[in-house]
């Protein structure tokens, strides 16, 4: 049987990887890459919500953060410039 | 041992495999030099995670958790469509 520590370990792995993705999303100069880093961070947050047994928050968080947010940011980048200035 | 114990044992053995595969996909994501590498790796992470969520739903014995995996896979596919249209066509049908 699976003990509770396995789920805590999975949450720890997802938290560390999402923190790394957030760091790269902040320092990245290419805004398209930053949007994709943000999508990865949202995927790991979704895994954490699932492991915390909140499927309703999961079902709201994934379309907004992975789908709508990324699409909106890409449309805004297309209207302006792709690379961040000095 | 009955069938339930066997199934739980096999699915429990699958958990470290999924964890290691997601970590390896993440390494490819952070090292990936071009944008298509990163998009494909986040796509693979989402799909592996969706199968993993289904395995966890079977272990938890709660079928209410299954639609989460379907939603995650469909929106990860939508992410591919957005990025591909940005990189290729530069228009969103407007």
Backbone of each chain as nested JSON, in Angstrom:
{
  "chains": [
    {"id": "A", "residues": [
      {"number": 1, "name": "UNK", "atoms": {"N": [0.847, -1.202, 0.0], "CA": [0.0, 0.0, 0.0], "C": [0.881, 1.25, 0.0]}},
      {"number": 2, "name": "UNK", "atoms": {"N": [0.264, 2.319, -0.425], "CA": [0.99, 3.579, -0.523], "C": [0.809, 4.347, 0.773]}},
      {"number": 3, "name": "UNK", "atoms": {"N": [1.931, 4.803, 1.283], "CA": [1.838, 5.594, 2.51], "C": [1.662, 7.064, 2.155]}},
      {"number": 4, "name": "UNK", "atoms": {"N": [1.397, 7.846, 3.179], "CA": [1.139, 9.265, 2.959], "C": [2.395, 10.015, 2.559]}},
      {"number": 5, "name": "UNK", "atoms": {"N": [3.576, 9.465, 2.926], "CA": [4.812, 10.162, 2.608], "C": [5.062, 10.217, 1.117]}},
      {"number": 6, "name": "UNK", "atoms": {"N": [4.543, 9.239, 0.363], "CA": [4.725, 9.252, -1.092], "C": [4.047, 10.478, -1.684]}},
      {"number": 7, "name": "UNK", "atoms": {"N": [2.852, 10.805, -1.193], "CA": [2.146, 11.969, -1.727], "C": [2.835, 13.26, -1.323]}},
      {"number": 8, "name": "UNK", "atoms": {"N": [3.359, 13.299, -0.109], "CA": [4.119, 14.483, 0.289], "C": [5.372, 14.639, -0.564]}},
      {"number": 9, "name": "UNK", "atoms": {"N": [6.014, 13.497, -0.909], "CA": [7.199, 13.549, -1.769], "C": [6.847, 14.058, -3.163]}},
      {"number": 10, "name": "UNK", "atoms": {"N": [5.708, 13.579, -3.702], "CA": [5.27, 14.059, -5.017], "C": [4.978, 15.548, -4.985]}},
      {"number": 11, "name": "UNK", "atoms": {"N": [4.325, 16.005, -3.906], "CA": [4.051, 17.444, -3.783], "C": [5.358, 18.233, -3.712]}},
      {"number": 12, "name": "UNK", "atoms": {"N": [6.369, 17.693, -3.016], "CA": [7.65, 18.396, -2.905], "C": [8.325, 18.501, -4.267]}},
      {"number": 13, "name": "UNK", "atoms": {"N": [8.307, 17.405, -5.044], "CA": [8.926, 17.432, -6.375], "C": [8.225, 18.45, -7.267]}},
      {"number": 14, "name": "UNK", "atoms": {"N": [6.881, 18.43, -7.246], "CA": [6.127, 19.372, -8.088], "C": [6.376, 20.815, -7.662]}},
      {"number": 15, "name": "UNK", "atoms": {"N": [6.509, 21.051, -6.357], "CA": [6.742, 22.413, -5.878], "C": [8.111, 22.923, -6.311]}},
      {"number": 16, "name": "UNK", "atoms": {"N": [9.141, 22.065, -6.199], "CA": [10.493, 22.48, -6.597], "C": [10.538, 22.79, -8.091]}},
      {"number": 17, "name": "UNK", "atoms": {"N": [9.948, 21.895, -8.92], "CA": [9.995, 22.118, -10.362], "C": [9.2, 23.351, -10.757]}},
      {"number": 18, "name": "UNK", "atoms": {"N": [8.075, 23.621, -10.084], "CA": [7.304, 24.818, -10.42], "C": [8.043, 26.08, -10.001]}},
      {"number": 19, "name": "UNK", "atoms": {"N": [8.819, 26.008, -8.905], "CA": [9.616, 27.171, -8.498], "C": [10.701, 27.483, -9.527]}},
      {"number": 20, "name": "UNK", "atoms": {"N": [11.35, 26.421, -10.044], "CA": [12.37, 26.623, -11.08], "C": [11.743, 27.235, -12.327]}},
      {"number": 21, "name": "UNK", "atoms": {"N": [10.548, 26.74, -12.701], "CA": [9.869, 27.281, -13.882], "C": [9.492, 28.743, -13.677]}},
      {"number": 22, "name": "UNK", "atoms": {"N": [9.073, 29.103, -12.473], "CA": [8.735, 30.502, -12.194], "C": [9.96, 31.397, -12.307]}},
      {"number": 23, "name": "UNK", "atoms": {"N": [11.111, 30.913, -11.784], "CA": [12.354, 31.693, -11.874], "C": [12.726, 31.966, -13.329]}},
      {"number": 24, "name": "UNK", "atoms": {"N": [12.668, 30.908, -14.167], "CA": [13.021, 31.102, -15.562], "C": [12.006, 31.981, -16.279]}},
      {"number": 25, "name": "UNK", "atoms": {"N": [10.729, 31.893, -15.888], "CA": [9.723, 32.759, -16.511], "C": [9.971, 34.217, -16.174]}},
      {"number": 26, "name": "UNK", "atoms": {"N": [10.525, 34.495, -14.987], "CA": [10.784, 35.888, -14.613], "C": [12.007, 36.422, -15.345]}},
      {"number": 27, "name": "UNK", "atoms": {"N": [13.102, 35.622, -15.437], "CA": [14.338, 36.161, -16.001], "C": [14.403, 36.04, -17.517]}},
      {"number": 28, "name": "UNK", "atoms": {"N": [13.444, 35.359, -18.16], "CA": [13.544, 35.108, -19.59], "C": [13.29, 36.388, -20.39]}},
      {"number": 29, "name": "UNK", "atoms": {"N": [14.109, 36.63, -21.409], "CA": [13.946, 37.821, -22.232], "C": [12.942, 37.604, -23.36]}},
      {"number": 30, "name": "UNK", "atoms": {"N": [12.893, 36.38, -23.898], "CA": [11.938, 36.057, -24.944], "C": [10.569, 35.815, -24.311]}},
      {"number": 31, "name": "UNK", "atoms": {"N": [9.59, 36.638, -24.672], "CA": [8.309, 36.58, -23.964], "C": [7.491, 35.343, -24.322]}},
      {"number": 32, "name": "UNK", "atoms": {"N": [7.706, 34.782, -25.522], "CA": [7.006, 33.543, -25.869], "C": [7.491, 32.4, -24.985]}},
      {"number": 33, "name": "UNK", "atoms": {"N": [8.828, 32.338, -24.78], "CA": [9.358, 31.317, -23.869], "C": [8.847, 31.532, -22.452]}},
      {"number": 34, "name": "UNK", "atoms": {"N": [8.719, 32.782, -22.029], "CA": [8.218, 33.055, -20.685], "C": [6.781, 32.568, -20.524]}},
      {"number": 35, "name": "UNK", "atoms": {"N": [5.961, 32.728, -21.577], "CA": [4.579, 32.226, -21.509], "C": [4.551, 30.713, -21.39]}},
      {"number": 36, "name": "UNK", "atoms": {"N": [5.478, 30.016, -22.091], "CA": [5.506, 28.554, -22.009], "C": [6.015, 28.103, -20.637]}},
      {"number": 37, "name": "UNK", "atoms": {"N": [6.989, 28.826, -20.059], "CA": [7.42, 28.522, -18.686], "C": [6.258, 28.679, -17.706]}},
      {"number": 38, "name": "UNK", "atoms": {"N": [5.452, 29.702, -17.925], "CA": [4.293, 29.901, -17.056], "C": [3.301, 28.752, -17.186]}},
      {"number": 39, "name": "UNK", "atoms": {"N": [3.139, 28.216, -18.405], "CA": [2.253, 27.069, -18.595], "C": [2.775, 25.843, -17.847]}},
      {"number": 40, "name": "UNK", "atoms": {"N": [4.105, 25.658, -17.858], "CA": [4.672, 24.512, -17.106], "C": [4.442, 24.674, -15.608]}},
      {"number": 41, "name": "UNK", "atoms": {"N": [4.638, 25.883, -15.108], "CA": [4.401, 26.132, -13.685], "C": [2.938, 25.854, -13.324]}},
      {"number": 42, "name": "UNK", "atoms": {"N": [2.014, 26.221, -14.223], "CA": [0.6, 25.96, -13.959], "C": [0.296, 24.466, -13.95]}},
      {"number": 43, "name": "UNK", "atoms": {"N": [0.99, 23.713, -14.825], "CA": [0.772, 22.261, -14.837], "C": [1.183, 21.638, -13.506]}},
      {"number": 44, "name": "UNK", "atoms": {"N": [2.32, 22.076, -12.958], "CA": [2.745, 21.505, -11.68], "C": [1.834, 21.948, -10.538]}},
      {"number": 45, "name": "UNK", "atoms": {"N": [1.344, 23.188, -10.591], "CA": [0.376, 23.605, -9.57], "C": [-0.894, 22.763, -9.651]}},
      {"number": 46, "name": "UNK", "atoms": {"N": [-1.298, 22.413, -10.888], "CA": [-2.48, 21.568, -11.052], "C": [-2.262, 20.212, -10.393]}},
      {"number": 47, "name": "UNK", "atoms": {"N": [-1.047, 19.652, -10.546], "CA": [-0.757, 18.371, -9.888], "C": [-0.846, 18.502, -8.367]}},
      {"number": 48, "name": "UNK", "atoms": {"N": [-0.374, 19.637, -7.834], "CA": [-0.442, 19.828, -6.381], "C": [-1.892, 19.922, -5.921]}},
      {"number": 49, "name": "UNK", "atoms": {"N": [-2.73, 20.658, -6.674], "CA": [-4.143, 20.755, -6.311], "C": [-4.816, 19.394, -6.338]}},
      {"number": 50, "name": "UNK", "atoms": {"N": [-4.424, 18.575, -7.333], "CA": [-5.017, 17.229, -7.433], "C": [-4.608, 16.375, -6.242]}},
      {"number": 51, "name": "UNK", "atoms": {"N": [-3.324, 16.445, -5.865], "CA": [-2.865, 15.636, -4.736], "C": [-3.468, 16.118, -3.427]}},
      {"number": 52, "name": "UNK", "atoms": {"N": [-3.85, 17.395, -3.355], "CA": [-4.526, 17.896, -2.159], "C": [-6.029, 17.604, -2.184]}},
      {"number": 53, "name": "UNK", "atoms": {"N": [-6.471, 16.807, -3.179], "CA": [-7.858, 16.361, -3.283], "C": [-8.825, 17.529, -3.486]}},
      {"number": 54, "name": "UNK", "atoms": {"N": [-8.475, 18.407, -4.441], "CA": [-9.367, 19.506, -4.785], "C": [-9.664, 19.481, -6.279]}},
      {"number": 55, "name": "UNK", "atoms": {"N": [-10.449, 18.516, -6.776], "CA": [-10.663, 18.433, -8.227], "C": [-11.478, 19.585, -8.791]}},
      {"number": 56, "name": "UNK", "atoms": {"N": [-12.29, 20.266, -7.964], "CA": [-13.046, 21.4, -8.492], "C": [-12.133, 22.587, -8.786]}},
      {"number": 57, "name": "UNK", "atoms": {"N": [-11.177, 22.837, -7.882], "CA": [-10.205, 23.904, -8.13], "C": [-9.327, 23.546, -9.324]}},
      {"number": 58, "name": "UNK", "atoms": {"N": [-8.98, 22.266, -9.441], "CA": [-8.213, 21.784, -10.595], "C": [-8.953, 22.111, -11.892]}},
      {"number": 59, "name": "UNK", "atoms": {"N": [-10.253, 21.775, -11.932], "CA": [-11.026, 21.967, -13.167], "C": [-11.167, 23.438, -13.525]}},
      {"number": 60, "name": "UNK", "atoms": {"N": [-11.072, 24.344, -12.559], "CA": [-11.104, 25.764, -12.872], "C": [-9.72, 26.294, -13.222]}},
      {"number": 61, "name": "UNK", "atoms": {"N": [-8.693, 25.787, -12.531], "CA": [-7.352, 26.348, -12.642], "C": [-6.701, 26.01, -13.978]}},
      {"number": 62, "name": "UNK", "atoms": {"N": [-6.894, 24.786, -14.457], "CA": [-6.213, 24.358, -15.677], "C": [-6.686, 25.136, -16.907]}},
      {"number": 63, "name": "UNK", "atoms": {"N": [-8.006, 25.272, -17.184], "CA": [-8.389, 26.063, -18.369], "C": [-7.963, 27.508, -18.283]}},
      {"number": 64, "name": "UNK", "atoms": {"N": [-8.047, 28.116, -17.102], "CA": [-7.69, 29.527, -16.993], "C": [-6.195, 29.72, -17.151]}},
      {"number": 65, "name": "UNK", "atoms": {"N": [-5.371, 28.932, -16.445], "CA": [-3.936, 29.209, -16.414], "C": [-3.214, 28.64, -17.622]}},
      {"number": 66, "name": "UNK", "atoms": {"N": [-3.522, 27.408, -18.017], "CA": [-2.832, 26.817, -19.157], "C": [-3.432, 27.317, -20.464]}},
      {"number": 67, "name": "UNK", "atoms": {"N": [-4.761, 27.417, -20.542], "CA": [-5.404, 27.751, -21.798], "C": [-5.56, 29.235, -22.032]}},
      {"number": 68, "name": "UNK", "atoms": {"N": [-6.426, 29.882, -21.26], "CA": [-6.799, 31.263, -21.548], "C": [-5.644, 32.222, -21.315]}},
      {"number": 69, "name": "UNK", "atoms": {"N": [-4.892, 32.013, -20.216], "CA": [-3.795, 32.934, -19.901], "C": [-2.722, 32.893, -20.98]}},
      {"number": 70, "name": "UNK", "atoms": {"N": [-2.336, 31.673, -21.415], "CA": [-1.306, 31.553, -22.438], "C": [-1.778, 32.15, -23.758]}},
      {"number": 71, "name": "UNK", "atoms": {"N": [-3.038, 31.889, -24.128], "CA": [-3.567, 32.437, -25.378], "C": [-3.607, 33.956, -25.328]}},
      {"number": 72, "name": "UNK", "atoms": {"N": [-4.047, 34.506, -24.192], "CA": [-4.127, 35.967, -24.064], "C": [-2.747, 36.601, -24.142]}},
      {"number": 73, "name": "UNK", "atoms": {"N": [-1.767, 35.983, -23.468], "CA": [-0.41, 36.538, -23.487], "C": [0.18, 36.46, -24.892]}},
      {"number": 74, "name": "UNK", "atoms": {"N": [-0.07, 35.347, -25.609], "CA": [0.471, 35.241, -26.971], "C": [-0.168, 36.267, -27.892]}},
      {"number": 75, "name": "UNK", "atoms": {"N": [-1.477, 36.51, -27.735], "CA": [-2.134, 37.523, -28.567], "C": [-1.55, 38.907, -28.263]}},
      {"number": 76, "name": "UNK", "atoms": {"N": [-1.306, 39.191, -26.973], "CA": [-0.723, 40.483, -26.61], "C": [0.698, 40.623, -27.144]}},
      {"number": 77, "name": "UNK", "atoms": {"N": [1.492, 39.532, -27.111], "CA": [2.844, 39.589, -27.647], "C": [2.808, 39.834, -29.149]}},
      {"number": 78, "name": "UNK", "atoms": {"N": [1.832, 39.233, -29.811], "CA": [1.72, 39.444, -31.26], "C": [1.389, 40.902, -31.58]}},
      {"number": 79, "name": "UNK", "atoms": {"N": [0.608, 41.549, -30.706], "CA": [0.276, 42.95, -30.946], "C": [1.476, 43.865, -30.684]}},
      {"number": 80, "name": "UNK", "atoms": {"N": [2.392, 43.457, -29.794], "CA": [3.515, 44.336, -29.445], "C": [4.815, 43.708, -29.924]}},
      {"number": 81, "name": "UNK", "atoms": {"N": [5.88, 43.766, -29.097], "CA": [7.172, 43.217, -29.482], "C": [7.42, 41.909, -28.76]}},
      {"number": 82, "name": "UNK", "atoms": {"N": [8.214, 41.047, -29.425], "CA": [8.448, 39.732, -28.848], "C": [9.524, 39.759, -27.77]}},
      {"number": 83, "name": "UNK", "atoms": {"N": [10.586, 40.564, -27.953], "CA": [11.707, 40.543, -27.009], "C": [11.624, 41.725, -26.064]}},
      {"number": 84, "name": "UNK", "atoms": {"N": [11.928, 41.447, -24.813], "CA": [11.858, 42.486, -23.801], "C": [13.045, 43.434, -23.954]}},
      {"number": 85, "name": "UNK", "atoms": {"N": [12.789, 44.732, -23.858], "CA": [13.841, 45.712, -24.054], "C": [14.7, 45.878, -22.817]}},
      {"number": 86, "name": "UNK", "atoms": {"N": [15.69, 46.748, -22.932], "CA": [16.594, 47.001, -21.804], "C": [15.879, 47.749, -20.699]}}
    ]},
    {"id": "B", "residues": [
      {"number": 1, "name": "UNK", "atoms": {"N": [-3.645, -13.462, -1.816], "CA": [-3.839, -12.07, -2.247], "C": [-4.98, -11.988, -3.242]}},
      {"number": 2, "name": "UNK", "atoms": {"N": [-5.862, -11.079, -3.016], "CA": [-6.962, -10.91, -3.956], "C": [-6.566, -9.948, -5.076]}},
      {"number": 3, "name": "UNK", "atoms": {"N": [-7.501, -9.731, -5.973], "CA": [-7.202, -8.938, -7.174], "C": [-6.916, -7.479, -6.826]}},
      {"number": 4, "name": "UNK", "atoms": {"N": [-7.634, -6.963, -5.852], "CA": [-7.466, -5.545, -5.505], "C": [-6.054, -5.251, -5.012]}},
      {"number": 5, "name": "UNK", "atoms": {"N": [-5.513, -6.189, -4.221], "CA": [-4.146, -5.987, -3.72], "C": [-3.141, -6.024, -4.855]}},
      {"number": 6, "name": "UNK", "atoms": {"N": [-3.338, -6.942, -5.804], "CA": [-2.432, -7.003, -6.953], "C": [-2.46, -5.708, -7.743]}},
      {"number": 7, "name": "UNK", "atoms": {"N": [-3.669, -5.218, -8.035], "CA": [-3.788, -3.991, -8.841], "C": [-3.148, -2.817, -8.114]}},
      {"number": 8, "name": "UNK", "atoms": {"N": [-3.392, -2.714, -6.817], "CA": [-2.805, -1.608, -6.058], "C": [-1.285, -1.694, -6.041]}},
      {"number": 9, "name": "UNK", "atoms": {"N": [-0.748, -2.919, -5.949], "CA": [0.705, -3.084, -5.937], "C": [1.321, -2.656, -7.256]}},
      {"number": 10, "name": "UNK", "atoms": {"N": [0.704, -3.086, -8.362], "CA": [1.252, -2.743, -9.678], "C": [1.187, -1.24, -9.911]}},
      {"number": 11, "name": "UNK", "atoms": {"N": [0.043, -0.621, -9.553], "CA": [-0.086, 0.815, -9.774], "C": [0.826, 1.606, -8.847]}},
      {"number": 12, "name": "UNK", "atoms": {"N": [1.073, 1.081, -7.651], "CA": [2.029, 1.753, -6.754], "C": [3.438, 1.695, -7.312]}},
      {"number": 13, "name": "UNK", "atoms": {"N": [3.77, 0.578, -7.986], "CA": [5.089, 0.486, -8.604], "C": [5.228, 1.443, -9.774]}},
      {"number": 14, "name": "UNK", "atoms": {"N": [4.092, 1.881, -10.367], "CA": [4.164, 2.809, -11.498], "C": [4.427, 4.234, -11.053]}},
      {"number": 15, "name": "UNK", "atoms": {"N": [4.193, 4.559, -9.791], "CA": [4.339, 5.957, -9.339], "C": [5.776, 6.469, -9.487]}},
      {"number": 16, "name": "UNK", "atoms": {"N": [6.825, 5.723, -9.034], "CA": [8.184, 6.258, -9.249], "C": [8.567, 6.386, -10.711]}},
      {"number": 17, "name": "UNK", "atoms": {"N": [8.036, 5.504, -11.565], "CA": [8.35, 5.6, -12.997], "C": [7.812, 6.91, -13.569]}},
      {"number": 18, "name": "UNK", "atoms": {"N": [6.573, 7.237, -13.213], "CA": [5.999, 8.494, -13.699], "C": [6.764, 9.695, -13.146]}},
      {"number": 19, "name": "UNK", "atoms": {"N": [7.16, 9.619, -11.879], "CA": [7.884, 10.746, -11.281], "C": [9.213, 10.984, -11.982]}},
      {"number": 20, "name": "UNK", "atoms": {"N": [9.961, 9.892, -12.222], "CA": [11.256, 10.032, -12.879], "C": [11.085, 10.54, -14.31]}},
      {"number": 21, "name": "UNK", "atoms": {"N": [10.05, 10.059, -15.013], "CA": [9.845, 10.513, -16.39], "C": [9.484, 11.992, -16.432]}},
      {"number": 22, "name": "UNK", "atoms": {"N": [8.676, 12.449, -15.469], "CA": [8.327, 13.872, -15.452], "C": [9.561, 14.724, -15.154]}},
      {"number": 23, "name": "UNK", "atoms": {"N": [10.439, 14.23, -14.258], "CA": [11.668, 14.98, -13.966], "C": [12.567, 15.041, -15.202]}},
      {"number": 24, "name": "UNK", "atoms": {"N": [12.673, 13.918, -15.946], "CA": [13.505, 13.922, -17.151], "C": [12.939, 14.85, -18.22]}},
      {"number": 25, "name": "UNK", "atoms": {"N": [11.61, 14.859, -18.386], "CA": [10.987, 15.801, -19.318], "C": [11.264, 17.238, -18.896]}},
      {"number": 26, "name": "UNK", "atoms": {"N": [11.272, 17.483, -17.584], "CA": [11.539, 18.845, -17.103], "C": [12.968, 19.264, -17.412]}},
      {"number": 27, "name": "UNK", "atoms": {"N": [13.917, 18.3, -17.296], "CA": [15.306, 18.635, -17.645], "C": [15.409, 19.003, -19.127]}},
      {"number": 28, "name": "UNK", "atoms": {"N": [14.732, 18.221, -19.963], "CA": [14.71, 18.567, -21.392], "C": [14.069, 19.935, -21.625]}},
      {"number": 29, "name": "UNK", "atoms": {"N": [13.037, 20.234, -20.83], "CA": [12.358, 21.524, -20.966], "C": [13.298, 22.672, -20.616]}},
      {"number": 30, "name": "UNK", "atoms": {"N": [14.015, 22.562, -19.486], "CA": [14.858, 23.675, -19.061], "C": [16.121, 23.785, -19.907]}},
      {"number": 31, "name": "UNK", "atoms": {"N": [16.585, 22.684, -20.522], "CA": [17.749, 22.746, -21.38], "C": [17.407, 23.033, -22.833]}},
      {"number": 32, "name": "UNK", "atoms": {"N": [16.107, 22.867, -23.185], "CA": [15.711, 22.909, -24.582], "C": [16.077, 24.211, -25.261]}},
      {"number": 33, "name": "UNK", "atoms": {"N": [16.893, 24.168, -26.318], "CA": [17.365, 25.433, -26.892], "C": [16.294, 26.181, -27.673]}},
      {"number": 34, "name": "UNK", "atoms": {"N": [15.402, 25.477, -28.342], "CA": [14.427, 26.162, -29.189], "C": [13.029, 26.05, -28.6]}},
      {"number": 35, "name": "UNK", "atoms": {"N": [12.119, 26.869, -29.126], "CA": [10.747, 26.88, -28.616], "C": [9.995, 25.581, -28.932]}},
      {"number": 36, "name": "UNK", "atoms": {"N": [10.113, 24.966, -30.134], "CA": [9.428, 23.683, -30.339], "C": [9.857, 22.593, -29.366]}},
      {"number": 37, "name": "UNK", "atoms": {"N": [11.152, 22.553, -28.971], "CA": [11.587, 21.602, -27.936], "C": [10.805, 21.803, -26.649]}},
      {"number": 38, "name": "UNK", "atoms": {"N": [10.677, 23.07, -26.245], "CA": [10.004, 23.359, -24.977], "C": [8.518, 23.031, -25.057]}},
      {"number": 39, "name": "UNK", "atoms": {"N": [7.903, 23.33, -26.212], "CA": [6.466, 23.068, -26.338], "C": [6.191, 21.569, -26.307]}},
      {"number": 40, "name": "UNK", "atoms": {"N": [7.028, 20.794, -27.014], "CA": [6.819, 19.348, -27.034], "C": [7.073, 18.752, -25.651]}},
      {"number": 41, "name": "UNK", "atoms": {"N": [8.074, 19.293, -24.93], "CA": [8.342, 18.742, -23.6], "C": [7.227, 19.086, -22.618]}},
      {"number": 42, "name": "UNK", "atoms": {"N": [6.667, 20.307, -22.674], "CA": [5.565, 20.609, -21.756], "C": [4.326, 19.817, -22.148]}},
      {"number": 43, "name": "UNK", "atoms": {"N": [4.194, 19.52, -23.439], "CA": [3.115, 18.649, -23.901], "C": [3.274, 17.236, -23.345]}},
      {"number": 44, "name": "UNK", "atoms": {"N": [4.508, 16.703, -23.422], "CA": [4.761, 15.36, -22.896], "C": [4.575, 15.317, -21.386]}},
      {"number": 45, "name": "UNK", "atoms": {"N": [4.976, 16.409, -20.691], "CA": [4.759, 16.468, -19.237], "C": [3.271, 16.417, -18.93]}},
      {"number": 46, "name": "UNK", "atoms": {"N": [2.47, 17.177, -19.693], "CA": [1.031, 17.197, -19.426], "C": [0.385, 15.843, -19.688]}},
      {"number": 47, "name": "UNK", "atoms": {"N": [0.819, 15.167, -20.745], "CA": [0.213, 13.871, -21.047], "C": [0.619, 12.817, -20.015]}},
      {"number": 48, "name": "UNK", "atoms": {"N": [1.917, 12.798, -19.648], "CA": [2.347, 11.857, -18.606], "C": [1.627, 12.145, -17.299]}},
      {"number": 49, "name": "UNK", "atoms": {"N": [1.429, 13.437, -17.014], "CA": [0.734, 13.801, -15.79], "C": [-0.737, 13.387, -15.834]}},
      {"number": 50, "name": "UNK", "atoms": {"N": [-1.362, 13.45, -17.019], "CA": [-2.765, 13.049, -17.131], "C": [-2.932, 11.551, -16.872]}},
      {"number": 51, "name": "UNK", "atoms": {"N": [-2.034, 10.733, -17.451], "CA": [-2.1, 9.292, -17.192], "C": [-1.829, 9.011, -15.717]}},
      {"number": 52, "name": "UNK", "atoms": {"N": [-0.906, 9.786, -15.153], "CA": [-0.571, 9.639, -13.738], "C": [-1.77, 9.977, -12.845]}},
      {"number": 53, "name": "UNK", "atoms": {"N": [-2.519, 11.032, -13.216], "CA": [-3.713, 11.392, -12.442], "C": [-4.762, 10.289, -12.522]}},
      {"number": 54, "name": "UNK", "atoms": {"N": [-4.855, 9.643, -13.699], "CA": [-5.8, 8.533, -13.83], "C": [-5.404, 7.358, -12.938]}},
      {"number": 55, "name": "UNK", "atoms": {"N": [-4.088, 7.064, -12.904], "CA": [-3.595, 5.992, -12.033], "C": [-3.904, 6.31, -10.571]}},
      {"number": 56, "name": "UNK", "atoms": {"N": [-3.695, 7.572, -10.19], "CA": [-3.991, 7.959, -8.807], "C": [-5.48, 7.863, -8.507]}},
      {"number": 57, "name": "UNK", "atoms": {"N": [-6.332, 8.178, -9.506], "CA": [-7.776, 8.055, -9.296], "C": [-8.179, 6.604, -9.074]}},
      {"number": 58, "name": "UNK", "atoms": {"N": [-7.513, 5.68, -9.787], "CA": [-7.8, 4.258, -9.57], "C": [-7.354, 3.845, -8.172]}},
      {"number": 59, "name": "UNK", "atoms": {"N": [-6.18, 4.352, -7.742], "CA": [-5.693, 3.997, -6.411], "C": [-6.602, 4.579, -5.334]}},
      {"number": 60, "name": "UNK", "atoms": {"N": [-7.056, 5.816, -5.545], "CA": [-7.943, 6.448, -4.568], "C": [-9.353, 5.867, -4.573]}},
      {"number": 61, "name": "UNK", "atoms": {"N": [-9.683, 5.072, -5.634], "CA": [-11.028, 4.514, -5.82], "C": [-12.095, 5.597, -5.87]}},
      {"number": 62, "name": "UNK", "atoms": {"N": [-11.784, 6.687, -6.591], "CA": [-12.772, 7.753, -6.704], "C": [-12.891, 8.169, -8.166]}},
      {"number": 63, "name": "UNK", "atoms": {"N": [-13.908, 7.685, -8.887], "CA": [-14.034, 8.014, -10.318], "C": [-14.375, 9.464, -10.581]}},
      {"number": 64, "name": "UNK", "atoms": {"N": [-14.711, 10.242, -9.554], "CA": [-14.998, 11.66, -9.764], "C": [-13.742, 12.417, -10.173]}},
      {"number": 65, "name": "UNK", "atoms": {"N": [-12.542, 11.828, -9.955], "CA": [-11.294, 12.512, -10.282], "C": [-10.864, 12.324, -11.737]}},
      {"number": 66, "name": "UNK", "atoms": {"N": [-11.554, 11.427, -12.478], "CA": [-11.137, 11.137, -13.847], "C": [-11.286, 12.345, -14.786]}},
      {"number": 67, "name": "UNK", "atoms": {"N": [-12.376, 13.151, -14.75], "CA": [-12.471, 14.279, -15.696], "C": [-11.341, 15.278, -15.595]}},
      {"number": 68, "name": "UNK", "atoms": {"N": [-10.657, 15.374, -14.456], "CA": [-9.503, 16.27, -14.346], "C": [-8.448, 15.927, -15.386]}},
      {"number": 69, "name": "UNK", "atoms": {"N": [-8.173, 14.643, -15.576], "CA": [-7.155, 14.212, -16.534], "C": [-7.566, 14.585, -17.955]}},
      {"number": 70, "name": "UNK", "atoms": {"N": [-8.864, 14.411, -18.267], "CA": [-9.331, 14.722, -19.628], "C": [-9.2, 16.21, -19.901]}},
      {"number": 71, "name": "UNK", "atoms": {"N": [-9.582, 17.037, -18.918], "CA": [-9.478, 18.489, -19.083], "C": [-8.033, 18.907, -19.272]}},
      {"number": 72, "name": "UNK", "atoms": {"N": [-7.12, 18.336, -18.482], "CA": [-5.703, 18.695, -18.597], "C": [-5.159, 18.358, -19.975]}},
      {"number": 73, "name": "UNK", "atoms": {"N": [-5.506, 17.163, -20.508], "CA": [-5.004, 16.777, -21.827], "C": [-5.554, 17.695, -22.906]}},
      {"number": 74, "name": "UNK", "atoms": {"N": [-6.845, 18.04, -22.851], "CA": [-7.424, 18.875, -23.906], "C": [-6.84, 20.281, -23.893]}},
      {"number": 75, "name": "UNK", "atoms": {"N": [-6.59, 20.85, -22.694], "CA": [-6.047, 22.203, -22.678], "C": [-4.568, 22.219, -23.004]}},
      {"number": 76, "name": "UNK", "atoms": {"N": [-3.833, 21.144, -22.729], "CA": [-2.446, 21.061, -23.186], "C": [-2.392, 20.997, -24.706]}},
      {"number": 77, "name": "UNK", "atoms": {"N": [-3.361, 20.321, -25.311], "CA": [-3.452, 20.3, -26.771], "C": [-3.759, 21.695, -27.305]}},
      {"number": 78, "name": "UNK", "atoms": {"N": [-4.629, 22.434, -26.62], "CA": [-4.94, 23.801, -27.034], "C": [-3.699, 24.688, -26.963]}},
      {"number": 79, "name": "UNK", "atoms": {"N": [-2.838, 24.459, -25.939], "CA": [-1.573, 25.212, -25.854], "C": [-0.72, 24.99, -27.092]}},
      {"number": 80, "name": "UNK", "atoms": {"N": [-0.652, 23.741, -27.576], "CA": [0.09, 23.455, -28.809], "C": [-0.465, 24.246, -29.987]}},
      {"number": 81, "name": "UNK", "atoms": {"N": [-1.798, 24.277, -30.075], "CA": [-2.411, 24.979, -31.201], "C": [-2.067, 26.46, -31.157]}},
      {"number": 82, "name": "UNK", "atoms": {"N": [-2.142, 27.074, -29.97], "CA": [-1.828, 28.5, -29.845], "C": [-0.401, 28.778, -30.28]}},
      {"number": 83, "name": "UNK", "atoms": {"N": [0.555, 28.003, -29.74], "CA": [1.964, 28.288, -30.028], "C": [2.267, 28.015, -31.495]}},
      {"number": 84, "name": "UNK", "atoms": {"N": [1.691, 26.938, -32.05], "CA": [1.944, 26.631, -33.456], "C": [1.39, 27.731, -34.354]}},
      {"number": 85, "name": "UNK", "atoms": {"N": [0.215, 28.252, -34.006], "CA": [-0.336, 29.337, -34.826], "C": [0.48, 30.608, -34.66]}},
      {"number": 86, "name": "UNK", "atoms": {"N": [1.005, 30.849, -33.452], "CA": [1.857, 32.036, -33.294], "C": [3.115, 31.904, -34.136]}},
      {"number": 87, "name": "UNK", "atoms": {"N": [3.762, 30.722, -34.09], "CA": [5.042, 30.567, -34.765], "C": [4.892, 30.469, -36.273]}},
      {"number": 88, "name": "UNK", "atoms": {"N": [3.749, 29.96, -36.734], "CA": [3.63, 29.671, -38.156], "C": [2.802, 30.713, -38.9]}},
      {"number": 89, "name": "UNK", "atoms": {"N": [1.568, 30.937, -38.47], "CA": [0.641, 31.725, -39.291], "C": [0.56, 33.175, -38.857]}},
      {"number": 90, "name": "UNK", "atoms": {"N": [0.899, 33.462, -37.586], "CA": [0.854, 34.822, -37.049], "C": [-0.547, 35.431, -37.106]}},
      {"number": 91, "name": "UNK", "atoms": {"N": [-1.577, 34.596, -37.071], "CA": [-2.929, 35.151, -37.013], "C": [-3.804, 34.194, -36.211]}},
      {"number": 92, "name": "UNK", "atoms": {"N": [-4.846, 34.732, -35.618], "CA": [-5.723, 33.934, -34.77], "C": [-7.139, 33.887, -35.307]}},
      {"number": 93, "name": "UNK", "atoms": {"N": [-7.279, 34.057, -36.601], "CA": [-8.602, 33.986, -37.168], "C": [-9.422, 35.241, -36.956]}},
      {"number": 94, "name": "UNK", "atoms": {"N": [-8.787, 36.328, -36.575], "CA": [-9.542, 37.552, -36.333], "C": [-9.554, 38.435, -37.585]}}
    ]}
  ]
}
